């Protein structure tokens, strides 16, 4: 009976005590929220002042070694903390401009007093390659002038926290050193080690306009799926990391191209070749930096172009006139061969083409400057020249403006053939003249 009375008497007291505790917790939480809101409001007002903007411009200019101008700085705390800078202008020659740069750090890192970036958004940026090169040169000079406080390996590990795990590009335009423009949207997810895990890209304007691509890291391989020029491109790549800082990494891969319009792959407004491309490619390369990969990458491809049209050269007319051929086009039923590239230079070998009364074969080199050099042998059937005849032509010009001429030996033979037997003798003499020229070249070693 006594225990029951005590429990009844203690009940209201315990409830009152619990209410007081909850009241203090709610009151403390409310005060904390008010303080955080006031702090956020004060921080927001302070970051928006001209004084802070000038300080930020000075710090950015000192860090980059180039003058930096900012239009506005803003900060938000909810639902995610973020610092946004608008109207960014890095005053290289020419300038790098960004309409908006937004940086979002991780809450957990902030609570621990560490800056860990989760997302970076870049909107409507204009990035000339010459300006990027100038900025990188400035940063390199500052790095060389700064005292070395720690080893490169330790420095690279610590700097991983400043690499965003996700980067969003919204209508970013890159301008090559030659003035070519390409605008794109991209969504890049990186692993904790800083390597790409999932990358999606859409080309908005410029070369490959309308193309979409996705690169994914699945197990030990990276896979590429791309839609371009009405066809598809699929690839699998293996990357062997550098064994130590400063050493080379190794890239290997395989690509399959199916039904892609060749003209969509070129940057020229008047492409030299059009048609549907099917190709199988193997590639490999070693480099210390990703930026240097284009200069050392080696590829080997076998290809076939359906419904091919060779623009800028009329091979049939070149044979008939045995002279310089500019303009016109050659429609081909089949076009196949092999392509080997080393860096920015390439070679087309085992070329084989045919169309009605015309067939051609040969080899052509493509220099890094896009200049063409090589030889092709064009054959016209009897219906075209009265009798089947093959005429050797030298390939010159560039990818944008190809030219074909008779080789020197063939030109002499064509002149003799025209005198001896006009018409047919022209083509036949060109063929014989080229063989004689090659024989003399071997005889005299020239």
C-alpha positions in Angstrom: 0.0 0.0 0.0 2.9 2.4 0.9 4.7 1.6 -2.4 1.6 2.3 -4.4 1.1 5.7 -2.6 4.7 6.6 -3.3 4.5 5.7 -7.0 1.3 7.8 -7.3 2.9 10.7 -5.5 6.1 10.5 -7.6 4.3 10.4 -10.9 3.4 14.1 -11.2 6.9 15.2 -9.9 8.7 13.1 -12.6 6.4 14.5 -15.3 7.1 18.0 -14.2 10.8 17.3 -14.2 10.7 15.9 -17.7 8.8 18.8 -19.0 11.3 21.2 -17.5 14.2 19.3 -19.2 12.4 19.2 -22.6 11.6 22.9 -22.2 15.3 23.7 -21.6 16.4 21.5 -24.5 13.9 23.2 -26.9 14.9 26.6 -25.6 18.6 25.9 -26.0 18.0 24.5 -29.5 16.0 27.6 -30.4 18.7 29.9 -29.1 21.3 27.9 -31.1 19.3 28.2 -34.3 18.9 31.9 -33.7 22.6 32.3 -33.2 23.4 30.2 -36.3 20.9 32.2 -38.3 22.3 35.5 -37.0 25.8 34.2 -37.7 24.8 33.1 -41.2 23.1 36.4 -41.9 26.1 38.4 -40.6 28.5 36.2 -42.7 26.2 36.6 -45.7 26.2 40.4 -45.3 30.0 40.5 -44.7 30.8 38.4 -47.7 28.6 40.6 -49.9 30.5 43.8 -48.9 32.9 45.5 -51.3 35.6 45.2 -48.6 35.5 41.4 -48.6 35.3 41.3 -52.4 38.4 43.4 -52.7 40.2 41.1 -50.2 39.1 38.0 -52.2 40.3 39.6 -55.4 43.7 40.3 -53.9 44.1 36.8 -52.5 43.1 35.2 -55.7 45.4 37.4 -57.7 48.3 36.6 -55.3 47.6 32.9 -55.6 47.3 32.7 -59.4 49.9 35.3 -60.2 47.4 37.1 -62.5 44.9 39.9 -61.8 41.5 38.6 -60.8 38.2 40.6 -60.8 35.0 39.5 -59.1 31.5 41.0 -59.6 29.8 39.4 -56.5 30.2 36.9 -53.7 27.4 35.0 -52.0 27.1 32.3 -49.3 24.3 30.0 -48.4 24.1 27.5 -45.5 20.8 25.7 -46.2 20.0 23.1 -47.4 23.7 22.8 -48.3 26.6 25.1 -47.5 27.9 26.8 -50.7 30.0 29.8 -51.7 29.2 31.3 -55.1 31.3 33.8 -57.0 29.7 35.6 -60.0 31.3 37.6 -62.8 34.8 36.0 -62.5 37.4 37.5 -64.8 41.0 36.2 -64.7 42.9 38.8 -66.7 45.2 36.7 -68.8 45.6 37.6 -72.5 42.9 36.8 -73.5 40.9 36.7 -70.3 39.3 33.6 -68.7 35.7 34.4 -67.8 33.1 32.6 -65.7 29.5 33.8 -65.2 29.2 31.7 -62.0 31.6 29.6 -59.9 29.9 27.7 -57.0 31.8 25.6 -54.5 30.0 23.3 -52.0 32.0 21.9 -49.1 31.0 18.9 -47.0 29.2 19.5 -43.7 31.1 16.7 -42.0 34.4 18.2 -42.9 33.3 21.7 -41.8 32.3 20.3 -38.4 35.8 18.9 -38.0 37.5 22.1 -39.1 38.5 20.7 -42.5 37.7 22.0 -46.0 36.6 19.0 -48.1 35.0 19.9 -51.5 32.0 17.8 -52.7 30.8 19.8 -55.7 32.0 22.5 -58.0 29.7 24.2 -60.5 31.0 26.2 -63.4 28.4 28.0 -65.5 28.9 29.8 -68.8 32.6 29.9 -68.8 34.8 31.0 -71.7 38.2 29.3 -71.7 40.7 30.1 -74.5 43.6 27.6 -74.6 46.1 30.4 -74.9 44.8 31.9 -71.6 44.9 28.5 -69.9 48.5 28.1 -71.1 49.4 31.5 -69.7 47.8 30.8 -66.4 49.5 27.4 -66.0 52.9 29.1 -66.8 52.2 31.7 -64.1 51.4 29.0 -61.6 54.5 27.0 -62.5 56.7 30.1 -62.0 55.2 30.7 -58.6 55.6 27.0 -57.6 59.3 27.1 -58.6 59.9 30.3 -56.7 58.1 29.0 -53.5 60.2 27.1 -50.9 59.6 23.4 -50.7 58.0 22.6 -47.4 57.2 18.9 -48.0 57.8 16.0 -50.3 55.7 15.7 -53.5 54.0 12.5 -52.4 52.8 14.0 -49.1 51.7 17.2 -50.9 49.7 15.2 -53.5 47.9 13.2 -50.8 46.9 16.3 -48.8 45.7 18.1 -51.9 43.2 15.4 -52.7 40.8 17.0 -50.2 40.7 20.1 -52.5 39.7 18.1 -55.5 35.9 18.1 -55.8 34.2 14.7 -55.9 31.8 16.1 -58.4 32.2 18.8 -61.1 29.3 20.2 -63.1 30.0 22.2 -66.3 27.0 24.2 -67.6 27.6 25.6 -71.1 31.3 25.9 -70.9 33.1 27.0 -74.1 36.7 26.0 -74.9 38.6 27.9 -77.7 41.6 26.2 -79.2 44.8 28.0 -80.1 43.6 28.1 -83.8 40.3 29.6 -82.8 38.1 26.5 -83.0 35.2 26.6 -80.4 33.4 23.8 -78.6 30.7 24.2 -76.0 29.6 21.4 -73.7 27.7 20.3 -70.6 29.5 17.8 -68.3 28.9 15.9 -65.1 32.2 14.5 -63.7 32.3 12.1 -60.6 35.8 11.3 -59.2 36.9 8.5 -56.9 38.5 9.2 -53.5 41.9 8.8 -55.3 41.0 11.5 -57.8 40.4 9.2 -60.9 37.2 9.5 -63.0 34.4 7.1 -61.9 31.5 8.4 -64.0 31.7 11.1 -66.7 28.9 12.3 -68.9 29.4 14.8 -71.7 27.0 16.5 -74.2 28.4 18.7 -77.0 26.3 21.8 -77.4 28.1 23.5 -80.3 31.2 23.2 -82.4 32.9 20.0 -83.6 30.8 16.9 -82.8 27.8 19.0 -82.1 24.9 16.9 -80.7 27.2 14.1 -79.6 26.8 12.5 -76.2 29.4 10.3 -74.3 29.6 8.5 -71.0 32.8 7.1 -69.5 32.4 4.7 -66.5 34.8 2.9 -64.3 33.7 -0.7 -63.9 36.0 -3.0 -62.1 39.6 -2.8 -63.5 38.4 -1.2 -66.8 36.9 2.0 -68.1 34.1 1.7 -70.7 33.1 4.4 -73.2 29.7 4.7 -74.9 29.3 7.5 -77.4 26.5 8.5 -79.8 27.9 10.7 -82.7 27.1 11.3 -86.3 24.1 9.0 -86.4 26.2 6.0 -85.2 27.9 4.6 -82.1 31.3 4.2 -80.7 32.1 1.8 -77.9 35.4 1.2 -76.1 37.1 -0.5 -73.3 40.3 0.9 -71.7 42.8 -0.3 -69.1 44.9 2.1 -67.2 48.1 1.1 -65.4 48.9 3.8 -62.8 52.4 5.3 -62.6 54.5 3.2 -60.1 55.8 6.4 -58.5 55.3 10.2 -58.7 56.7 11.5 -61.9 56.7 8.2 -63.7 54.6 7.3 -66.8 51.2 5.7 -66.7 50.2 3.3 -69.4 46.9 3.4 -71.3 45.6 0.6 -73.6 42.2 0.1 -75.2 40.0 -1.1 -78.0 37.4 0.9 -79.9 34.5 -0.2 -82.2 32.9 2.4 -84.5 29.7 1.5 -86.3 27.7 3.6 -88.8 29.2 7.0 -87.9 29.1 9.7 -90.6 32.7 10.6 -91.3 31.9 14.3 -92.0 30.6 14.6 -88.4 34.1 13.7 -87.0 36.0 16.4 -88.9 36.3 20.1 -87.8 36.4 21.4 -91.3 33.2 23.0 -92.7 34.0 21.3 -96.0 35.2 17.8 -95.1 37.3 15.8 -97.6 35.3 12.6 -97.1 31.8 11.7 -96.2 30.1 8.3 -95.8 29.2 5.8 -93.0 32.3 4.5 -91.1 32.8 1.1 -89.6 36.2 0.6 -87.8 38.0 -1.5 -85.3 40.8 0.3 -83.4 43.5 -0.7 -80.9 45.4 2.1 -79.0 48.2 2.4 -76.5 50.2 5.2 -75.0 52.6 6.2 -72.2 52.7 9.6 -70.6 53.4 11.4 -67.4 50.5 13.8 -67.8 47.1 13.4 -69.4 47.7 16.6 -71.4 50.7 15.0 -73.1 48.8 11.8 -74.1 47.6 13.2 -77.5 51.3 13.6 -78.6 52.3 10.0 -77.8 49.2 8.0 -78.4 49.5 5.2 -81.0 46.6 3.7 -82.8 46.0 1.0 -85.4 42.7 0.7 -87.3 41.0 -1.2 -90.0 38.1 0.6 -91.6 35.4 0.5 -94.2 33.4 3.5 -95.4 30.0 2.8 -97.0 28.5 5.2 -99.6 31.7 7.1 -99.5 32.2 10.4 -101.4 35.7 11.9 -101.8 35.2 15.7 -101.9 37.7 18.1 -103.5 39.1 15.5 -106.0 37.6 14.0 -109.1 39.9 11.0 -109.7 38.3 10.1 -113.0 38.9 13.6 -114.4 42.5 13.5 -113.0 43.1 10.4 -115.0 41.5 11.7 -118.2 43.3 15.1 -118.1 46.6 13.7 -116.6 47.0 17.0 -114.9 46.4 18.9 -111.7 43.0 18.1 -110.3 41.3 20.6 -108.0 37.6 20.5 -107.1 34.9 18.1 -108.0 34.2 14.8 -106.1 34.5 11.1 -106.5 31.6 8.8 -105.5 32.8 5.4 -104.3 30.9 2.1 -103.8 33.6 0.8 -101.4 36.5 2.4 -99.5 38.6 0.4 -97.1 42.1 0.3 -95.7 44.2 0.7 -92.6 45.1 3.7 -90.5 48.2 4.0 -88.2 48.7 7.0 -86.1 51.6 8.2 -83.9 50.7 11.2 -81.9 49.2 13.8 -84.3 50.6 12.2 -87.5 49.1 9.2 -89.4 49.4 6.9 -92.4 46.7 5.4 -94.6 47.8 2.2 -96.1 46.4 -0.6 -98.2 43.8 1.8 -99.5 41.3 0.2 -101.8 38.4 1.9 -103.5 36.0 1.2 -106.4 33.1 2.7 -108.2 31.8 1.6 -111.5 34.6 1.9 -114.1 37.0 3.3 -111.5 39.2 1.6 -108.9 42.1 2.9 -106.9 44.7 1.8 -104.4 47.6 3.4 -102.6 49.2 4.8 -99.4 48.9 8.3 -98.0 50.7 10.0 -95.0 49.0 12.6 -92.9 51.3 15.0 -91.1 50.6 16.7 -87.8 50.0 19.9 -89.8 47.2 18.0 -91.7 49.4 18.0 -94.9 49.0 15.1 -97.3 51.7 13.1 -99.1 51.6 9.8 -100.9 50.7 7.9 -104.1 47.6 6.3 -105.4 47.1 4.3 -108.6 43.8 4.9 -110.4 42.5 2.5 -112.9 39.7 3.2 -115.4 38.0 0.4 -117.3 37.8 0.2 -121.1 34.6 2.1 -121.3 36.2 5.2 -119.9 39.4 5.4 -122.0 38.9 2.9 -124.7 41.1 0.4 -122.9 41.8 -0.5 -119.3 44.7 1.7 -118.0 46.2 2.7 -114.7 47.6 6.1 -113.9 49.8 6.9 -110.9 49.0 10.1 -109.1 50.8 11.9 -106.3 48.7 13.1 -103.4 49.3 16.5 -101.9 47.6 19.5 -100.4 45.9 19.2 -97.0 43.0 17.3 -95.5 40.8 20.4 -96.1 42.1 20.9 -99.7 43.5 17.7 -101.2 45.3 17.7 -104.6 46.4 15.0 -107.0 49.0 15.4 -109.7 51.0 13.1 -111.9 54.3 12.0 -110.5 57.4 13.4 -112.3 58.1 10.2 -114.1 54.5 9.7 -115.1 54.3 13.3 -116.3 57.2 12.7 -118.8 55.6 9.5 -119.9 52.3 11.2 -120.4 53.9 13.8 -122.6 55.6 11.2 -124.8 52.4 9.1 -124.9 50.4 12.1 -126.1 52.8 12.7 -129.0 52.9 9.1 -130.0 49.3 8.1 -129.6 46.9 10.9 -128.5 44.2 9.9 -126.1 45.0 6.3 -125.0 48.7 7.0 -125.2 48.4 9.7 -122.6 47.3 7.3 -119.9 49.4 4.4 -120.9 52.5 6.7 -121.2 51.9 8.0 -117.7 51.9 4.4 -116.3 55.1 3.5 -118.2 56.7 6.7 -117.3 56.1 6.3 -113.6 57.7 2.8 -113.7 60.7 4.1 -115.6 61.0 7.0 -113.1 61.0 4.5 -110.2 63.6 2.4 -111.9 65.9 5.4 -112.4 65.4 6.4 -108.8 66.5 2.9 -107.6 69.4 2.9 -110.1 70.8 6.3 -108.9 69.7 5.9 -105.3 67.4 9.0 -105.4 
